[in-house]
């Protein structure tokens, strides 16, 4: 069962698409790692766009004057999309080290 909020499911889509496209166009040996790096870059750019703090709504309590920010966040398995990009980079590095053996 995949659990996501907002646009978080796109991280899984980018991950799978990066691996498949890397294998298709660059070959199976190095295509996985390069596809993961490209997927991580695309995922990070999309995550920064959809999780933009400028889009947050700020509510002000009339009595106390306290400000409350309502934030929309996109996550996959409770991990923010930006951090999923870091996970993709780690997977790419592991793939590159496995190729050296």
Residue pairs with C-beta under 8 A, 6 or more apart in sequence:
2 9
2 12
2 76
2 77
3 76
3 77
3 78
4 11
4 12
4 74
4 75
4 76
4 77
5 73
5 74
5 75
6 50
6 51
6 72
6 73
6 74
6 75
7 46
7 50
7 74
7 81
8 74
8 75
8 76
8 81
8 84
9 76
10 43
10 46
10 74
10 81
11 43
11 47
11 76
11 81
11 84
11 85
12 76
14 39
14 40
14 42
14 43
14 46
14 88
15 36
15 39
15 43
15 84
15 88
17 39
18 35
18 36
18 37
18 38
18 39
18 40
18 42
18 88
19 31
19 32
19 35
19 36
19 39
20 35
21 35
21 38
22 31
22 32
22 33
22 34
22 35
22 36
22 38
23 31
23 32
23 35
24 31
25 31
26 34
26 35
29 99
30 96
30 99
32 92
32 95
33 92
33 93
33 95
33 96
33 99
34 92
36 88
36 89
36 91
36 92
36 95
37 88
37 89
37 92
39 88
40 85
40 86
40 88
40 89
40 92
41 85
43 81
43 84
43 85
43 88
44 81
44 82
44 85
46 81
47 74
47 80
47 81
47 82
47 84
47 85
48 82
50 72
50 74
50 81
51 72
51 73
51 74
51 80
51 81
51 82
53 71
55 72
56 69
56 70
56 71
56 72
57 69
57 70
58 67
58 68
58 69
58 70
59 67
59 68
59 69
59 70
60 66
60 67
60 68
61 67
61 68
73 80
74 80
74 81
75 81
76 84
79 87
